[in-house]
């Protein structure tokens, strides 16, 4: 029984960590003969046509289970339906596919957006200018987090989004995009974002000589190190939260369990990973540069989450 990971993008630290988590857990499962093989495949250009072709090839190569981080909610639906028709189990995670035959592992991304707004409202006493950094355009995750922010802002008429850019979940892109619009913006009190962009935003504000706003972080090592440094300088406090890259390991075990005959719901929710202020130093100590605070799931942990629903 062979399973594969189909991935549409690997251009940031989150995706690199996600692939490493899969390999760490899946390679061990291969050694234990739980599955016969579990390689990863990443498209070169983040194009839907590429990922469609990739999945068609995986079906032809005899993979019985495919975990997929999808390029868009709908672009892969046709090939997923073909895969299901050929007896292949398809589990989408992170970037979710809407084809009904696929299984979906989600976190509540709207809640991730909403909790940032609630945090800002609390810190800013309900009044202030916010800047939004969005993710990779067209991916379900970007749409969901953005919608969570927009919907929650309706509760706080004193909070306003005064600028927005796409940072592609990447520090360098976020820094460049934020720097490009900062000169046109009024004072910014807070930055809401999607992870992989907070440190880039902080650098853009610093280089522009502007005061550092409250910037939500996404558990990247460089973000956590920056937060620790800011805290030493002047009690800087913020929130750091994202979907753990180890969600790929959650998807691996769901795929394996389905192939082993376990009945599971088509929609499964997994928890977000938050780093609280009192955990910052201990989490940072075990997070290598270029990586994220993370959690790799065991089979038993996945079953505990699934069976508790």
Buried (B, 14 or more C-beta within 10 A) or exposed (E): BBBBBBBBBBBBBBBBBBBBBBBEBBEEBBEEEBBEBBBBBBBEEBBBEBBBEBBBEBBEEEBBBBBBBBBBBEBBBEBBBBBBEEEBBBBBBBBBBBBEBBBBBBBBBBBBBBBBBBBBBEBBEEEBBBBBBBBBEBBBBBBBBBBBBBEBBEEBEEBEBBBBBBBBBBBBBBBBBBBEBBEEBEEBBBBBBBBBBBBBBBBBBEEEEBEBBBBBBBBBBBBBBBBBEBBEEEEBEBBBBBBBBBBBBBBBBBBBBBBEEEEBEEEBEBEBBBBEEEEBEEBBEEBEEEBBBBBBBEBEBBBEBBEEE
